[in-house]
């Protein structure tokens, strides 16, 4: 049976390695009482500013728990506190959403929901933090290491995937990264940077989350890290941590629509996945953020079902993700998900990364363009016939008007591709 998180936090044995410094639990506890509080419109809360280091975030979390106060984890673009009171008194956590696919805002969780699906990592082990610390995914990695009492390697200045990959390649002296979680975009950058085969990798667990885990990326990671257990997680700031897939295939088993998984119920309505989970948000606060045509509170049914906004389709015994409903574009009357086009490009041998963008067009509503990163040693122009063949099965409207080869794609703080049209 998998051990479950206990009340002690951080657990004995936990050590944070950040920018050359080591932070054991006693050092974090010593820093906690010194964390400033912010007087919001509805009372007092512990405020963790945008861009804070991991040890500052942990100290703020400890201070909020000790004082039974709300904790506000700010992120770039969300500088004002929530304008409505917390959903319940005491220690609750407000996470600022990144705004990758829509307006930024605040999502409230309680402590039980945040750690509801965390599985303890047996020691000795060392986690790598590749996400933004104050994101939902970043907080899940931090809590996993802290509750398990194992090491965590992070960088307070890790603004780009390059810095995080260096931590994977050259961890602190005496440390070897055994567990790492990142977006598929992050892992494709890792595949570009790491030598092949990775004969001396100590990775035992490799997790993907935050974006669609396409089949080509899963296969390439399995080949590069044959000793690692690979899984992809389905989670969001609003829905919480939902489930994990360990069979090496994209999507999830269709039978879960009938049986559920990890206490989560699943259903599909209008090609959109809906979930009902005991680990979902307490509430959303979008006030103070730009207008949201589909705010999170409107996506939560009265019976507890949450509209995830993720488009899915059935392929045999599998439910696969097509893309986000709010990034779908209309091209000449045909609705297209850029993520589906990216998956077709990534499946082409010799393609390391792809990014598909939609641009407004007076004739067709939108047109697509693509940026493609060739694999090391791959001649870019030699890829064009294979790219045309890989896109041939898609509707004509889904084939990018222009394909540009590039050495790297733009990075975002969240580790995800920017999806706004």
Phi, psi and omega per residue, in radians:
X1 nan 2.384 3.132
X2 -1.233 2.240 3.123
X3 -1.127 2.552 -3.128
X4 -1.834 2.686 -3.129
X5 -1.037 2.447 3.096
X6 -1.758 3.125 -3.024
X7 -1.271 -0.531 -3.082
X8 -1.114 2.318 -3.109
X9 -2.649 2.201 -0.213
X10 -1.213 2.697 -3.135
X11 -1.258 2.695 3.094
X12 -1.023 2.414 -3.127
X13 1.728 -0.287 3.118
X14 -1.196 2.370 3.042
X15 -2.447 2.301 3.073
X16 -1.787 2.188 3.052
X17 -1.861 1.968 -3.055
X18 -2.434 2.049 3.078
X19 0.891 0.799 3.055
X20 1.474 -0.060 3.137
X21 -1.936 2.691 3.114
X22 -2.006 2.325 -3.111
X23 -2.176 1.669 2.994
X24 -1.343 2.984 -3.075
X25 -0.966 -0.703 -3.081
X26 -1.137 -0.561 3.111
X27 -1.231 -0.633 3.091
X28 -1.194 -0.723 3.110
X29 -1.112 -0.635 3.135
X30 -1.150 -0.553 -3.130
X31 -1.425 -0.386 -3.020
X32 -1.030 -0.794 -3.099
X33 -1.117 -0.321 -3.108
X34 -1.519 -0.024 -3.136
X35 -1.239 2.272 -3.132
X36 -1.231 2.722 3.052
X37 -1.934 2.747 -3.134
X38 -2.024 2.263 3.070
X39 -1.507 1.807 3.126
X40 -1.541 3.135 -3.070
X41 -1.124 -0.381 -3.059
X42 -1.952 0.181 3.120
X43 2.479 -2.541 -3.069
X44 -2.024 2.478 3.128
X45 -2.542 2.806 3.000
X46 -1.562 2.206 -3.029
X47 -1.909 2.172 3.045
X48 -1.901 1.952 -2.997
X49 -1.194 2.812 3.103
X50 -1.078 2.418 3.119
X51 1.366 0.204 -3.128
X52 -1.148 2.635 3.084
X53 -1.185 2.917 -3.141
X54 -1.175 -0.688 -3.135
X55 -1.205 -0.534 3.043
X56 -1.194 -0.725 3.102
X57 -1.063 -0.781 3.137
X58 -1.133 -0.690 3.097
X59 -1.106 -0.694 3.101
X60 -1.132 -0.699 3.121
X61 -1.106 -0.769 3.117
X62 -1.106 -0.717 3.134
X63 -1.103 -0.731 -3.138
X64 -1.140 -0.724 3.118
X65 -1.136 -0.747 -3.111
X66 -1.123 -0.625 -3.081
X67 -1.673 -0.029 -3.096
X68 0.968 0.856 3.141
X69 -2.081 2.748 3.038
X70 -1.149 2.582 3.068
X71 -1.977 2.223 3.127
X72 -1.921 1.997 -3.141
X73 -1.762 1.725 -3.067
X74 -1.369 2.765 3.070
X75 -2.428 2.791 3.099
X76 -0.943 2.358 -3.111
X77 1.643 -0.246 3.087
X78 -2.180 1.614 -3.025
X79 -1.819 -0.247 -3.135
X80 -1.820 2.559 3.132
X81 -1.233 2.869 3.058
X82 -0.981 2.537 -3.097
X83 -1.606 -0.196 3.109
X84 -1.909 2.672 -3.105
X85 -1.088 2.799 3.043
X86 -1.032 2.685 -3.111
X87 -1.206 -0.296 3.108
X88 -2.728 2.728 -3.122
X89 -1.278 2.868 3.065
X90 1.588 -2.709 -3.065
X91 -1.421 1.883 3.011
X92 -2.351 2.790 -3.032
X93 -2.093 2.265 3.048
X94 -1.874 2.066 3.127
X95 -1.785 2.278 3.072
X96 -1.434 2.280 3.120
X97 -1.384 2.704 -2.998
X98 -1.329 -0.471 -3.063
X99 1.385 0.346 -3.137
X100 -1.069 -0.748 -3.112
X101 -1.968 -0.003 -3.115
X102 -3.007 -2.998 -3.097
X103 -1.094 2.552 3.090
X104 -1.345 2.816 3.129
X105 -3.047 -2.753 -3.108
X106 -2.195 2.410 3.095
X107 -2.168 2.237 -3.082
X108 -1.682 2.365 3.033
X109 -2.338 2.670 2.967
X110 -1.725 2.978 -3.033
X111 -1.074 -0.732 -3.105
X112 -1.099 -0.687 -3.118
X113 -1.261 -0.630 -3.132
X114 -1.091 -0.681 -3.093
X115 -1.842 0.290 -3.040
X116 -1.133 -0.513 -3.121
X117 -1.980 0.160 -3.137
X118 -1.228 2.305 3.059
X119 -1.916 2.279 -3.082
X120 -1.179 2.505 3.123
X121 -1.689 2.102 3.139
X122 -1.094 2.402 3.083
X123 -1.425 2.686 -0.045
X124 -1.399 2.536 3.131
X125 -2.797 2.813 3.124
X126 -2.515 2.081 3.120
X127 -1.590 2.564 2.980
X128 -1.869 2.245 3.073
X129 -1.602 1.946 3.125
X130 -1.894 -0.140 3.121
X131 -1.613 2.860 2.943
X132 -1.043 2.230 -3.025
X133 -0.957 -0.717 -3.040
X134 -1.487 0.116 3.052
X135 -1.434 2.884 3.115
X136 -1.065 -0.790 -3.137
X137 -1.132 -0.726 3.117
X138 -1.091 -0.731 3.137
X139 -1.139 -0.610 3.103
X140 -1.101 -0.714 3.112
X141 -1.167 -0.772 -3.141
X142 -1.062 -0.806 -3.128
X143 -1.157 -0.649 3.127
X144 -1.055 -0.838 3.136
X145 -1.163 -0.760 -3.069
X146 -1.197 -0.685 3.121
X147 -1.296 -0.487 -3.132
X148 -1.443 -0.336 -3.080
X149 1.292 0.636 3.100
X150 -2.096 3.052 -3.057
X151 -1.354 2.684 3.078
X152 -2.380 2.211 3.094
X153 -1.847 2.212 -3.123
X154 -2.537 2.937 3.064
X155 -2.367 2.120 3.125
X156 -1.128 -0.336 3.139
X157 -1.848 0.273 -3.080
X158 -1.318 1.370 -3.113
X159 -1.540 -0.294 -3.084
X160 -2.285 2.818 3.112
X161 -1.084 -0.538 -3.113
X162 -1.037 -0.773 -3.135
X163 -1.123 -0.712 -3.121
X164 -1.188 -0.634 3.117
X165 -1.164 -0.643 3.078
X166 -1.054 -0.629 3.086
X167 -1.152 -0.573 3.097
X168 -1.244 -0.679 -3.132
X169 -1.324 -0.708 -3.073
X170 -2.285 1.371 3.118
X171 -1.233 2.998 3.115
X172 -0.973 2.665 -3.138
X173 -0.919 2.322 3.127
X174 1.437 -0.061 3.140
X175 -1.859 2.516 3.008
X176 -2.322 2.176 -3.117
X177 -1.185 2.095 3.126
X178 -1.874 -0.403 -3.106
X179 -2.377 2.345 3.124
X180 -2.590 2.504 3.126
X181 -2.324 2.382 -3.140
X182 -2.824 2.994 3.085
X183 -1.240 2.739 3.022
X184 -0.954 -0.620 3.077
X185 -1.067 -0.723 3.093
X186 -1.074 -0.805 -3.084
X187 -1.201 -0.545 3.053
X188 -1.174 -0.585 3.051
X189 -1.192 -0.641 3.065
X190 -1.047 -0.778 -3.130
X191 -1.071 -0.575 3.094
X192 -1.234 -0.578 -3.008
X193 -1.566 -0.513 -3.027
X194 -1.463 2.559 3.031
X195 -1.187 2.718 -3.138
X196 -2.227 2.429 -0.145
X197 -1.283 2.778 -3.114
X198 -1.538 1.389 -2.984
X199 -1.236 -0.546 -3.030
X200 -1.805 0.293 -3.133
X201 -1.169 2.394 3.073
X202 -1.694 0.072 -3.093
X203 -1.062 2.174 3.041
X204 -1.819 -0.406 -3.090
X205 -2.461 2.233 -3.108
X206 -2.263 2.080 -3.025
X207 -2.109 2.430 3.063
X208 -2.001 2.487 3.107
X209 -2.854 2.901 3.053
X210 1.592 -0.366 3.111
X211 -2.500 3.026 3.085
X212 -1.172 2.232 3.057
X213 -1.559 1.745 -3.089
X214 -1.376 2.767 -3.059
X215 -1.085 -0.708 -3.088
X216 -1.104 -0.736 3.136
X217 -1.151 -0.736 3.115
X218 -1.073 -0.731 -3.135
X219 -1.164 -0.715 -3.115
X220 -1.217 -0.627 3.085
X221 -1.180 -0.686 3.117
X222 -1.100 -0.640 3.117
X223 -1.257 -0.624 -3.100
X224 -1.367 -0.560 -3.101
X225 -2.192 1.237 -3.040
X226 -1.126 -0.379 -3.108
X227 -1.557 -0.118 -3.057
X228 -1.627 2.494 2.991
X229 -1.449 2.127 -3.043
X230 -1.880 2.289 3.061
X231 -2.491 2.752 3.010
X232 -2.135 2.383 -3.076
X233 -1.730 2.560 2.991
X234 -1.996 2.038 -3.097
X235 -2.755 2.852 3.010
X236 -2.713 2.851 3.134
X237 -1.047 -0.664 -3.129
X238 -1.336 -0.789 -3.033
X239 -1.483 -0.311 -3.067
X240 1.386 -2.959 3.121
X241 -1.401 2.081 -3.000
X242 -1.773 -1.141 -3.108
X243 -2.720 2.918 3.106
X244 -2.190 2.557 3.127
X245 -2.037 2.216 -3.019
X246 -2.052 0.049 -2.998
X247 -1.567 0.078 3.075
X248 1.423 0.064 -3.128
X249 -1.885 2.649 3.093
X250 -1.219 2.704 3.138
X251 1.289 -2.722 3.138
X252 -2.534 2.808 -3.092
X253 -1.061 2.346 -3.139
X254 -1.100 -0.458 -3.111
X255 -1.124 -0.348 3.129
X256 -1.139 -0.336 3.072
X257 -1.140 -0.492 3.113
X258 -1.654 -0.667 -3.027
X259 -1.636 -0.388 -2.971
X260 1.300 3.077 -3.135
X261 -2.745 2.325 3.089
X262 0.896 0.772 3.127
X263 1.208 0.200 -3.118
X264 -1.895 2.301 3.044
X265 -1.689 2.507 -3.079
X266 -2.245 2.520 3.018
X267 -2.699 2.823 3.138
X268 -2.106 2.222 3.072
X269 -2.335 2.195 -3.116
X270 0.959 0.681 3.111
X271 1.186 0.213 3.130
X272 -1.945 2.358 3.100
X273 -1.321 2.283 3.025
X274 -2.068 2.550 -3.068
X275 -2.323 2.667 3.007
X276 -2.294 2.000 -2.973
X277 -2.391 2.530 3.050
X278 -1.326 -0.050 -3.098
X279 -1.924 0.251 -3.130
X280 -1.301 3.044 -3.113
X281 -1.097 2.706 2.984
X282 -1.343 -0.765 3.068
X283 -2.955 2.915 3.088
X284 -2.007 2.601 3.102
X285 -2.275 1.794 -3.120
X286 -1.772 -0.057 -3.102
X287 -1.170 2.389 -3.073
X288 1.663 -0.241 3.075
X289 -1.685 2.871 3.077
X290 -1.009 2.713 -3.128
X291 -0.959 2.354 -3.129
X292 -1.959 2.045 -3.126
X293 -1.160 -0.312 -3.134
X294 -2.476 1.207 -3.071
X295 -1.096 2.708 -3.052
X296 -1.051 -0.605 -3.130
X297 -1.151 -0.524 3.103
X298 -1.304 -0.355 -3.138
X299 -1.508 -0.082 -3.126
X300 -1.747 1.968 3.126
X301 -1.238 2.792 3.129
X302 -1.110 -0.467 -3.122
X303 -1.522 0.135 3.064
X304 1.668 -0.075 3.091
X305 -1.378 2.357 -3.122
X306 -1.914 2.254 3.038
X307 -1.406 1.938 -3.037
X308 -1.267 -0.464 -3.050
X309 1.492 0.045 3.127
X310 -1.655 2.161 3.101
X311 -1.422 2.376 -3.126
X312 -2.340 2.839 3.055
X313 -2.552 2.687 3.116
X314 -1.582 2.293 3.038
X315 -2.249 1.660 -3.096
X316 1.135 -2.130 -3.127
X317 -1.604 0.335 -3.015
X318 -2.238 2.551 2.936
X319 -1.877 2.065 -3.088
X320 -1.975 2.640 -3.123
X321 -1.534 2.291 3.135
X322 -1.677 -0.597 -3.102
X323 2.710 -3.104 3.134
X324 -1.506 2.423 3.112
X325 -1.098 -0.582 -3.087
X326 -1.460 0.002 3.018
X327 -1.959 -0.037 3.087
X328 -1.124 2.434 -3.121
X329 -2.159 2.680 3.123
X330 -1.756 2.054 -3.136
X331 -2.107 1.793 -3.135
X332 1.047 0.579 3.137
X333 1.565 -0.038 3.115
X334 -1.862 2.219 3.136
X335 -1.489 2.209 -3.028
X336 -2.217 2.382 3.007
X337 -1.725 2.079 3.113
X338 -0.979 -0.558 -3.125
X339 -1.113 -0.584 3.110
X340 -1.159 -0.680 3.100
X341 -1.168 -0.704 3.094
X342 -1.062 -0.739 3.136
X343 -1.050 -0.682 3.112
X344 -1.143 -0.676 3.111
X345 -1.205 -0.729 -3.119
X346 -1.156 -0.436 -3.139
X347 -1.307 -0.209 -3.138
X348 -1.340 2.155 3.088
X349 -0.981 2.355 -3.115
X350 1.706 -0.122 3.084
X351 -1.723 2.132 3.141
X352 -1.607 -0.594 -3.098
X353 -2.749 2.664 3.131
X354 -2.573 2.572 3.131
X355 -2.454 2.117 -3.112
X356 -1.929 2.246 -3.103
X357 -2.121 2.601 3.082
X358 -1.828 2.403 3.112
X359 -2.204 2.503 -3.138
X360 -1.124 2.495 3.117
X361 -2.407 2.303 3.132
X362 -1.214 -0.317 -3.084
X363 -1.616 -0.811 -3.037
X364 -1.981 0.038 -3.077
X365 1.592 -0.914 3.070
X366 -2.593 2.809 2.931
X367 -2.344 2.724 3.136
X368 -1.852 2.486 2.935
X369 -2.213 2.754 -3.099
X370 -2.327 2.474 2.948
X371 -1.945 2.306 -3.070
X372 -2.177 2.301 3.049
X373 -1.779 1.995 3.116
X374 -1.230 2.657 3.049
X375 -1.191 2.733 3.129
X376 -0.955 2.313 3.131
X377 1.467 -0.064 -3.124
X378 -1.554 2.201 3.073
X379 -1.286 2.093 -3.033
X380 -0.957 -0.932 -3.036
X381 -1.132 -0.434 3.104
X382 -1.207 -0.259 3.140
X383 -1.392 -0.365 -2.971
X384 -1.005 -0.797 3.115
X385 -1.047 -0.699 3.136
X386 -1.179 -0.614 3.103
X387 -1.149 -0.753 3.103
X388 -1.066 -0.711 3.122
X389 -1.178 -0.684 3.138
X390 -1.167 -0.462 -3.132
X391 -1.621 -0.139 -3.002
X392 -1.083 -0.526 -3.103
X393 -1.340 -0.225 -3.133
X394 -1.453 2.734 3.037
X395 -1.005 2.655 -3.109
X396 -0.978 -0.628 -3.127
X397 -1.150 -0.398 -3.096
X398 -1.529 -0.099 -3.120
X399 -1.513 2.129 -3.089
X400 -0.984 2.417 3.090
X401 -1.189 -0.501 -3.052
X402 -2.492 2.338 3.065
X403 -2.100 2.136 -3.119
X404 -2.005 2.334 3.084
X405 -1.575 2.423 -3.107
X406 -2.529 2.773 -3.125
X407 -1.417 -0.422 -3.113
X408 -2.779 2.767 3.114
X409 -1.803 2.717 3.074
X410 -1.040 2.506 -3.136
X411 -1.860 2.600 3.018
X412 -2.024 2.796 -3.124
X413 -1.077 -0.515 -3.098
X414 -1.413 -0.168 -3.090
X415 1.420 0.106 -3.137
X416 -1.881 2.837 3.034
X417 -1.356 2.466 3.117
X418 -1.256 2.186 -3.007
X419 -1.874 0.027 -3.127
X420 -1.254 2.425 3.134
X421 -1.289 nan nan
